[in-house]
Amino acid sequence: MVVADNNLVGPSATLLTLQYPGELPDMVAGQFAELQVPSHKVLLRRPISIHSVDRTNNLVEFLIQIVGEGTKSLADVKAGDSVNVLLPLGNGFNYRSTHVAKPLLIGGGVGVAPLLFLGQEFADHGIRPTFLFGGRTRELILRQEEFLKYGDLFMTTEDGSAGEKGFVTNHSLLMDSEAFDRIYACGPTPMLKAVARWAREHEIACEVSLEHRMACGIGACLCCVEDTADQGNVCVCKEGPVFEIDRLKWFN
Amino acid sequence: MVQLNTKIGSLELKNPVMTASGTFGYGTEYADFMDISRLGAIIVKGTTLNPRQGNPYPRMAETPSGMLNAVGLQNKGVDYFVDHIYPEIEKIQTNIIVNVSGSCIDDYVQTAGIINTLDDIPAIELNISCPNVKQGGMAFGVNPESAAQVVAAVRKVYDKTLIVKLSPNVTDITEIARAVEGAGADSVSLINTMLGMAIDAEKRKPILSTITGGMSGPAVKPVALRMVWQTAKAVKIPVIGLGGICSATDAIEFLLAGASAVQIGTANFIDPSISEKVIDGIADYLERHGFSSIQEIIGALQV
C-alpha cells in the first residue's frame, strides 16, 4: 500500500494513512494488519490494529505507538513510500451479528486505536457509542476530537489533567451499570483484566482485544498464544485478537 | 526450461524448495498468499503421540536478524492429525511430510507407525533436535548413540522416506549425521534452531517463559551453511539444508554447499509467499548460468 500521510500525534505516536490502489477488502473493527518494517535492523512485521477505514478513497489509518526500532521506522515513512501490508487479519469485535443498543468502548493508551473504527461502524448503523478512555496524562489520550464525531467521550487520567483522576474502572460513568449492554475494551492487560472483572460482576457482555508478541500473524508459528477455557492455548492472531472474556482463564 | 526436480531417498520433489516444520502450519494457512502446490514439499507442524499444550506465553523474542521461539511442540496429537487434519491436506498436490517428535523412543515409534499407514504422506522428518521441551527432543539429537537408537527403532516400523532433523547444539554435527545414517536414515535435514536467550534489562527478567529458546532467521545462516557443507562431505545420504534462508540466493548457497534440497522457515513469517519466489529465483539462476538441471549445482562449490 502507498503512504498517503504520516503524522505524529501526541508525544510518542504516529498516525499512518495508507492507500490501496484497488477496492479494499471487507474489514471488521478489531481486525489488524501486519506491516512490513522498512528498517533492515528489524526482521519481523509489526501487528497493528486497524484504526479507521475510508472506503470512498480506499484509505486505512493506523495509530502506532512508537516503542522500538520497528515502530520508529514506521513513523519515519513518508507520503509516496510503499509499505507491504497483510490485511485484514484475525477476528474483530462482535457487533455485526449481535444486537447491541448501548455499547461502551473502553480504551487505554494506544489501545484506543481499534475503537475509532468500531465507533464509525456503530455510527453507520445509527448507534451512538460511549467512549471511556484512560491515560497517564491528557496528552496521552489520543485523537479526542476524532472520537467525539461518533460518540460521547469520557476520560480518566492518572494525574487528573483530563477527566476524572484515576483509572477507567473508577469512573463515575460506571455507577450506572444498566447504562450499557456490551463492553468492548482494548489496552494494557491490567486494565483489560480490571474491566473484565467489573463487567463480570455486573453481568455485562464484554470482549477484549489482546496484544501479544506475534511473528507470523496468520496462525502458523504458534508464538502469540493465550490460554482459553474451551481450547487451551490458541493463537491470538488467528482466534483473536478479540476474545469474549468468558473464554479467557482470567478469573481462576 | 531448466530441470528443478530432485530426490531425497525415494521421494521425488518437483523442486528443491520445502517449507520448514513449525513455520508453515499445515500449509493451508498460506493458501491465501501463494499456490502451495508449487512447493517441493510441505513439512507440517511437529506432531507427537499425545496432545501437547506447549509452553506458556511469551514464546517469542525478536533478536538482531533473527528470532527466538519457545513454542514447545504445541499440537493436538497424532490421532487428531489423522482424523481431522490429514483429510484436509492429503489432496494438496505436493509432498506432505510430517515432522514427528517425542519424549521417549516408544513415542517416536508409535507416532511413526501411525503415520506410516497414511497413503498420502510419503515421508516423515524425525525431530530429534527440538530445544524447547524438557524431556527428549534435543536430548536424543546431541548424542550419537541415542540418536542412532531412536532412528533404528523408527526404521523398523516406518518403510517410507525417513528424514532426520539434526540439532546444531553439538560439538560435531557430522558425528550425529553418520550415526543416524548408519541407523537407516534416508536423509538428514539441518539445522534446527540454535539454543539462545534474550533478557529484558529494564525488568531484569528473561523474555521467554522458558528462559532459553531456539534461534532462527538470517543470523544463523552462516552456521547452518558451514554445518551443511561439513555434513554433505561426511555422509552419502542426501542432506536438506535450512537455517535463515530468505532468498533464492541464500537457497543456492546451501545447494552449492552440498544440500540436495532446502527448507524455508522464519522467512515465511516475513513474506508468506517467499518460497514461491525462491523457486522462481533458483530457476532464473540456473538459466542465467547456463545450467540445465539443479543437479549441476548441488555440491558444486569450488574450493
Chai-1 contact restraints between the chains, C-beta under 6 A:
chainA,res_idxA,chainB,res_idxB,connection_type,confidence,min_distance_angstrom,max_distance_angstrom,comment,restraint_id
A,L43,B,S65,contact,1.0,0.0,6.0,A-B,restraint_1
A,L43,B,G217,contact,1.0,0.0,6.0,A-B,restraint_2
A,L44,B,E62,contact,1.0,0.0,6.0,A-B,restraint_3
A,R213,B,P58,contact,1.0,0.0,6.0,A-B,restraint_4
A,R213,B,M60,contact,1.0,0.0,6.0,A-B,restraint_5
A,A215,B,M60,contact,1.0,0.0,6.0,A-B,restraint_6
A,A215,B,F269,contact,1.0,0.0,6.0,A-B,restraint_7
A,C216,B,F269,contact,1.0,0.0,6.0,A-B,restraint_8
A,I218,B,E29,contact,1.0,0.0,6.0,A-B,restraint_9
A,G219,B,E29,contact,1.0,0.0,6.0,A-B,restraint_10
A,A220,B,F24,contact,1.0,0.0,6.0,A-B,restraint_11
A,A220,B,G25,contact,1.0,0.0,6.0,A-B,restraint_12
A,A220,B,E29,contact,1.0,0.0,6.0,A-B,restraint_13
A,L222,B,V71,contact,1.0,0.0,6.0,A-B,restraint_14
A,L222,B,Q74,contact,1.0,0.0,6.0,A-B,restraint_15
A,C223,B,R59,contact,1.0,0.0,6.0,A-B,restraint_16
A,C223,B,M60,contact,1.0,0.0,6.0,A-B,restraint_17
A,C223,B,N69,contact,1.0,0.0,6.0,A-B,restraint_18
A,V225,B,Y57,contact,1.0,0.0,6.0,A-B,restraint_19
A,G232,B,Q53,contact,1.0,0.0,6.0,A-B,restraint_20
A,N233,B,Q53,contact,1.0,0.0,6.0,A-B,restraint_21
A,N233,B,G54,contact,1.0,0.0,6.0,A-B,restraint_22
A,N233,B,Q74,contact,1.0,0.0,6.0,A-B,restraint_23
